[in-house]
Every structure is written in C-alpha cells, then in structure tokens.
Amino acid sequence: MRVILMTGKGGVGKTSVAAATGLRCAELGYKTLVLSTDPAHSLADSFDLELGHEAKLVRSNLWGAELDALMELEGNWGAVKRYITQVLQARGLDGIQAEELAILPGMDEIFGLVRMKRHYDEGKYDILIIDSAPTGTALRLLSIPEVGGWYMRRFYKPLQTMSVALRPLVEPIFKPIAGFSLPDKEVMDAPYEFYEQIEELEKILTNNTQTSVRLVTNPEKMVIKESLRAHAYLSLYNVATDLIIANRIIPEEVSDPFFKRWKESQEIYRKEIHENFHPLPVKEVPLYSEEMCGLEALERLKETLYADEDPSQVYYQENTMRIVQEGGYYSLELYLPRMTKDKIQLNKTGDELNIRIGNHRRNLVLPQALAALNPSGAKMESDYLKIRFST
C-alpha cells in the first residue's frame, strides 16, 4: 500500500489538496481511501458529502472517512477505558464526567496511527491518503512510535510483569480501602499490544519507497518558517518528504491595485520556497476565484496539480539517515535541512542517542556498530548533521 500524508500549517489548504490527490489516484484506477485524522474535520466539507468513521464511497475507486476517536477508543481501548472510569467513579466523579476523563489527552493521534495500521493489514486499498492535523499535531503523531517505545521498554514492561504477579496477593487488602480493583491482565496487556501495533507501523512510516509526506504551504513568511521546521523535524523522525505544494498564489492576470503589494511579496516568498526546499520538487497552485468545495471545484484543482501525472509516484526519494565508515571511525548522518548546529542538543545514554531540536526529541536506538562507541564530535554540512563516533 502506498501511504501519502498531507500536512501543513492550519488553513493552508491541505484538505483540498488531499481530496484532489485522491480524485486523481481513483481516476487512474487505484482503490484509494482519503482518511482525515484532524480532530477539526473538514474533509466532508471539501467533498461536499456526509462522511463518518467508516469509509464511504465518494465515486468509483474513491472512499472517504473521518476518524472518530470515541469509536476507535471503544474498539481498541475498551478495557482500559472501563477501568479508568471505575477508578474515577470511586474517587467521586459521576458517570458522564468519569467517561469523558477516561479519554486521555493525545489519544486521537494514537488512534490515527492504529487506524492506518489496520488499513495496511487489511490490504483493501492501493493508496491511503492521510489528511493529517496541522504540523504540530502531525509531528506528535509521527513521534509516538519513537517516544512510546522508550517508555514501554523502560517502565511499562517491568510494571506489567510486577502488577500481574502481585495482584492476587494485594487485591484483598487494596480493594476495600481504595474502592476499586487493581488492573487485571486484560487491562495491563492492552497498552503493550497497542504499542506493538504502532511499532510495526513505524517500519511503514520510515520506508521512503512506500510512505511520503507532502507539505502544503503558502507564500507567506510565517507559513514558510513553520514548513521548514516541519521538514527538519520529519527528517529527525526518519520520515521522508517527497513534494512541496505552494498553494494560493495570486494569478498573473489579477491586476487590481489592491493586490499589487501582496503579489510583490508573494514573488519574494515563492523564490524562497524553491530555494529553501531545494532539491525537493515544488508544485504551485493558484488562488482560485471560488471556494474549493465540492467535486467540480476539486476536479479543477486536480488538473492543476497533476494534469497527466500519477500522484502515487515518489517525486523525490529523500535519504534521512545514513551511517558512513571513514577510516577508523563511523559517522552517523541525519538529514536536518536548514537547521543550525546551535539549535541541536545531543546526549548518549547506553545504546541510545538522544537528539533534541527545540521541543522535539528523538531517542535513536543505535546499531551495534555505534552503540559501544562514544560521540566525539558533530558538525552541520550540506544539510546533514554528521556525528562522529570513536572508541
């Protein structure tokens, strides 16, 4: 299955681009699902059709769906939700409050990953297009396998084993005092089984022949800055970007004086987009005179974006991480475009290299060749962070 994730700053038009991409893929005969994982869904508005949690046929070969976190919660996390509700009710909260609070923050992002994995395993579709949340939320989603694995390996697995062993001994004393039972094996197993699914999905997300991110941006300073940061962070998580889509460019034929300064500033920012994202290909989409709502408008956007092209192709195969042996030492090279060394913090703990850029962190499990060595220096060169390891 080909997986394409559309993301960008809120309001740049990524949902319209995702929907138009789905139209073109379906037109070429691919069984295509466009899935919205953004909590503020707008995919149904874009298609101008009612969509729900389950995939609905939009036209031949094309389906659409909007993730319902509550339904995914019940299907994948039911035992845990019921246990958390029981605990909260024992602490004095009424039923409705307890059930609402049982949905932990960030669960919608996790369920987005689980839904992707399920579609991948079922193999019903040829192409899965994810209309993702704005960049900040999307990056949290992509970091879940990495961060979740760190906690599961160090804390949860030991706790799970200890809890199952101690429950028969402690339960008779604990329940009368606390008012609720200790978690049983079903409750304790659910998070780890959940994590195992997400860990498998990470292999799909980091396969740059199978999965690509497409960044939708506008020719505006703030939007470009966020898109550049997102590109660097995606590389940090070893997720490849293959295409930049510059949306809402004022057409040349617009000559109203009101737009004069806006067009001039767009010219500057269009040039920046091409220069700053090089060598990634850039597609430009004009600002249309009508709203991109409904299949007729999306058909026009589809023609502008792709014409006779196949959107499922990998437009650029980005290599986000590589290990190079030079003489008597190894070098780990991470593709972090337009990132300066002063914004990067490195720390090695055991067999893990901790990389922090701003408020994004990656715990990279090192291969055996590097795990026994120590970082001896780092430098930025040609958009790669090159970390040297020696004995």
C-alpha positions in Angstrom: 0.0 0.0 0.0 1.2 3.5 -0.9 0.8 6.0 2.0 0.8 9.7 1.4 0.5 12.1 4.4 -0.7 15.6 3.7 0.2 18.2 6.3 1.0 21.9 6.8 0.1 24.8 9.0 -3.6 25.1 9.7 -5.6 26.8 6.9 -3.1 26.4 4.1 -5.4 24.1 2.1 -4.1 20.6 2.8 -7.5 19.1 3.0 -8.4 20.3 -0.5 -5.0 19.0 -1.8 -5.6 15.6 -0.1 -9.1 15.3 -1.7 -7.9 16.4 -5.2 -5.0 13.9 -4.9 -7.5 11.1 -4.1 -9.6 12.1 -7.1 -6.6 11.7 -9.4 -5.5 8.4 -7.9 -9.0 7.0 -8.2 -9.2 8.2 -11.8 -6.1 6.1 -12.6 -7.8 3.0 -11.3 -6.2 2.8 -7.8 -8.5 1.9 -4.9 -8.0 5.0 -2.8 -9.0 6.0 0.7 -8.7 9.6 1.9 -8.7 9.5 5.7 -9.0 12.6 7.9 -7.2 12.3 11.3 -7.6 16.0 12.1 -9.9 16.5 15.1 -11.3 19.5 13.3 -12.5 17.5 10.3 -13.2 19.4 7.0 -12.8 16.5 4.5 -16.6 16.1 4.3 -16.9 19.8 3.6 -14.3 19.5 0.9 -16.1 16.7 -0.9 -19.4 18.3 0.0 -20.7 14.9 1.2 -21.5 13.4 4.6 -18.7 11.3 5.9 -18.3 9.3 9.0 -15.9 7.0 10.8 -16.4 4.1 8.4 -15.2 4.5 4.8 -17.8 5.8 2.4 -17.8 5.6 -1.4 -17.3 9.1 -2.9 -17.1 7.9 -6.5 -15.6 4.9 -8.4 -12.4 3.7 -6.7 -12.5 6.6 -4.1 -13.6 6.3 -0.5 -13.5 9.0 2.3 -13.6 8.7 6.1 -13.2 10.9 9.2 -11.6 9.4 12.2 -14.0 9.2 15.3 -11.7 8.9 18.3 -14.5 7.8 20.6 -15.4 4.8 18.3 -11.7 3.9 18.0 -11.4 4.2 21.8 -14.2 1.7 22.4 -12.9 -0.8 19.8 -9.2 -0.7 20.8 -9.1 0.6 24.4 -12.4 -0.6 25.8 -11.0 -2.5 28.8 -8.6 0.4 29.8 -11.4 3.0 29.4 -13.7 1.0 31.6 -11.0 0.6 34.3 -10.1 4.3 34.3 -13.9 5.1 34.5 -14.2 2.8 37.5 -11.2 4.4 39.3 -12.6 7.9 38.7 -16.1 7.0 39.8 -14.6 5.5 43.0 -12.9 8.9 43.6 -16.4 10.7 43.5 -16.9 11.7 39.8 -20.3 10.9 38.3 -20.6 8.6 35.3 -20.5 11.2 32.5 -17.5 13.1 33.9 -15.7 9.8 34.5 -16.3 8.5 31.0 -15.1 11.8 29.4 -12.0 12.0 31.5 -11.2 8.4 30.6 -10.2 9.6 27.2 -6.6 10.6 27.8 -5.1 13.7 26.0 -3.4 12.7 22.7 -5.5 9.6 22.2 -6.9 10.8 18.9 -3.3 11.0 17.5 -2.6 7.4 18.7 -5.9 6.1 17.2 -5.0 7.7 13.9 -1.9 5.5 13.8 -3.8 2.4 14.7 -6.4 3.1 12.0 -3.6 3.5 9.5 -2.1 0.1 10.6 -5.5 -1.6 10.3 -6.0 -0.4 6.7 -2.5 -1.5 5.9 -3.1 -5.0 7.3 -6.4 -5.4 5.6 -4.9 -4.5 2.2 -8.3 -3.4 0.8 -6.9 -0.2 -0.7 -4.0 0.5 -3.0 -3.4 4.1 -1.8 -4.0 5.6 1.7 -4.0 9.4 1.7 -4.0 10.9 5.2 -5.5 14.3 5.6 -3.4 15.0 8.7 -3.8 17.5 11.5 -1.7 20.8 11.3 2.0 20.3 11.5 2.4 20.4 15.3 -0.1 17.7 16.0 1.1 15.7 13.0 4.6 15.7 14.3 3.4 14.5 17.7 1.7 11.7 15.8 4.8 10.7 14.0 6.9 10.8 17.2 4.6 8.4 19.1 6.3 5.1 18.0 9.7 6.5 19.0 8.7 8.1 22.3 6.2 5.3 23.2 8.9 2.7 22.7 11.2 4.4 25.1 8.6 4.4 27.9 7.4 0.9 27.1 10.9 -0.6 27.3 12.0 1.1 30.5 8.8 1.5 32.6 5.7 -0.3 31.3 7.0 -3.8 30.7 8.6 -4.2 34.1 5.4 -2.7 35.7 3.2 -5.0 33.7 5.1 -8.1 34.9 5.1 -6.9 38.5 1.4 -6.0 38.6 0.2 -9.4 37.3 2.4 -11.2 39.8 1.3 -9.1 42.8 -2.4 -8.6 42.1 -3.7 -11.9 43.7 -1.7 -11.0 46.9 -2.6 -7.3 47.2 -6.2 -7.2 45.8 -8.0 -8.4 49.0 -6.4 -5.6 51.0 -6.4 -2.9 48.3 -10.0 -3.0 47.1 -11.8 -2.4 50.4 -9.5 0.6 51.1 -9.4 2.2 47.6 -12.9 1.3 46.5 -11.7 -0.2 43.1 -9.7 -3.2 41.9 -6.2 -3.3 40.7 -5.9 -3.6 36.9 -6.3 -7.2 35.7 -4.2 -8.8 32.9 -6.6 -7.7 30.2 -6.1 -4.0 31.2 -2.4 -4.3 31.6 -1.9 -6.1 28.3 -3.9 -3.6 26.2 -1.4 -0.7 26.2 1.5 -3.0 25.3 -0.5 -4.7 22.5 -1.4 -1.2 21.3 2.3 -0.2 21.3 3.3 -3.3 19.3 0.9 -2.3 16.5 2.4 1.2 16.5 5.9 -0.2 16.5 5.1 -2.2 13.4 3.6 0.9 11.7 6.9 2.7 12.3 8.6 0.4 9.8 6.0 1.5 7.2 6.3 5.2 8.0 10.0 5.2 7.7 10.1 3.3 4.4 10.7 6.1 1.9 9.7 4.0 -1.1 6.3 3.4 0.5 5.4 6.4 2.6 5.9 10.1 1.8 4.9 13.3 3.5 3.7 16.2 1.2 4.0 19.6 2.8 1.4 22.2 1.8 2.5 25.8 2.3 1.5 29.3 1.3 3.9 32.1 0.1 3.9 33.8 3.5 6.7 34.3 5.9 5.2 32.6 9.0 3.8 29.7 6.9 7.2 29.1 5.2 9.1 29.2 8.5 6.8 26.5 10.0 7.0 24.4 6.9 10.8 24.5 7.0 10.8 23.5 10.7 8.3 20.7 9.9 10.6 19.4 7.2 13.6 19.2 9.6 11.5 17.5 12.3 10.1 15.0 9.9 13.7 14.1 8.9 14.5 13.8 12.6 11.9 11.1 12.8 13.2 9.5 9.6 10.1 10.2 7.7 10.7 11.4 4.1 9.2 14.4 2.4 8.8 14.0 -1.4 6.9 17.1 -2.5 6.2 20.7 -1.6 2.9 22.3 -2.7 2.8 26.1 -2.7 -0.9 27.0 -2.6 -2.9 30.1 -3.1 -0.6 32.1 -5.4 -2.3 35.1 -6.9 -2.6 34.6 -10.7 -0.6 36.9 -13.0 -3.9 38.1 -14.7 -5.0 39.7 -11.4 -4.2 43.4 -12.0 -6.3 45.1 -9.3 -4.1 47.7 -7.5 -5.4 46.3 -4.2 -3.3 43.1 -4.8 -0.1 44.9 -6.0 1.9 44.7 -2.8 0.6 41.2 -2.0 1.7 39.9 -5.4 5.1 41.5 -4.9 5.6 39.9 -1.5 4.4 36.6 -2.9 7.1 36.8 -5.6 9.8 37.1 -3.0 8.3 34.2 -0.9 7.8 31.9 -4.0 11.5 32.3 -4.7 12.3 31.4 -1.1 10.2 28.3 -1.2 12.0 27.0 -4.3 15.5 27.9 -2.8 14.9 26.7 0.8 13.3 23.4 -0.1 15.7 22.5 -2.9 16.2 19.8 -4.1 12.6 18.9 -3.3 10.2 19.5 -6.2 7.7 22.3 -5.8 4.2 22.5 -7.3 2.4 25.8 -7.4 -1.4 26.2 -7.1 -3.1 29.5 -7.9 -5.6 31.3 -5.6 -8.9 30.3 -7.2 -11.8 32.7 -7.5 -14.2 30.2 -6.0 -14.1 28.1 -2.8 -12.5 24.6 -3.2 -15.7 22.9 -2.1 -17.4 20.1 -4.0 -16.2 17.6 -6.6 -16.4 20.1 -9.5 -14.0 22.5 -7.8 -11.7 19.7 -6.7 -11.6 18.4 -10.3 -10.1 21.8 -11.3 -7.5 21.6 -8.5 -6.7 18.0 -9.5 -5.9 19.1 -13.1 -3.7 22.0 -11.9 -1.8 19.8 -9.5 -1.2 16.7 -11.6 -2.5 17.0 -15.2 -1.4 13.6 -16.7 0.9 12.6 -13.7 0.4 9.8 -11.3 0.3 11.2 -7.8 1.2 7.9 -6.3 4.8 8.2 -7.6 7.6 9.1 -5.2 8.6 12.5 -6.5 11.9 12.6 -4.6 13.5 9.8 -2.6 14.9 11.6 0.4 17.5 9.7 2.5 17.0 11.0 6.0 19.6 8.9 7.9 22.8 7.1 6.9 25.9 5.5 8.5 29.2 6.1 6.9 32.6 4.4 7.7 35.6 6.6 7.1 39.0 5.3 8.0 39.0 4.1 11.6 35.7 5.8 12.7 32.0 5.8 12.0 29.8 8.8 11.2 26.0 8.9 11.7 24.5 11.4 9.3 21.0 12.8 9.8 19.3 14.9 7.2 18.1 18.1 9.0 17.5 20.7 6.3 18.4 24.3 7.1 19.0 23.5 10.8 21.9 25.2 12.5 24.2 23.3 15.0 23.4 25.7 17.9 19.8 24.6 17.9 20.7 20.9 18.3 21.4 19.1 21.6 23.0 15.6 21.7 23.3 13.2 24.5 24.2 9.5 24.5 22.8 7.1 27.1 23.6 3.4 26.8 22.8 2.3 23.3 20.6 5.4 22.6 21.4 8.7 21.1 19.1 11.5 22.4 18.6 14.3 19.8 16.7 17.4 20.8 15.7 20.2 18.4 13.5 22.8 20.1 10.7 20.9 21.8 11.1 17.8 19.6 13.1 14.9 20.8 14.1 11.6 19.3 15.7 8.7 21.2 17.5 6.9 18.4 18.5 3.3 19.2 22.0 3.0 17.8 23.1 0.0 15.7 25.6 -2.4 17.3 28.5 -0.8 15.4 27.9 2.5 17.1 26.3 1.5 20.5 29.7 0.6 22.0 31.3 3.9 20.8 31.1 7.4 22.1 30.3 10.6 20.1 33.5 12.5 19.6 32.2 15.5 17.6 29.4 16.8 15.4 29.0 19.3 12.6 26.4 20.5 10.1 27.4 20.0 6.5 25.2 20.2 3.4 22.0 19.9 5.5 23.3 16.8 7.3 24.1 16.6 10.9 27.3 14.5 10.9 28.0 12.9 14.3 31.4 11.2 14.6 31.8 8.1 16.8 35.1 6.8 18.1 36.4 4.5 20.9 
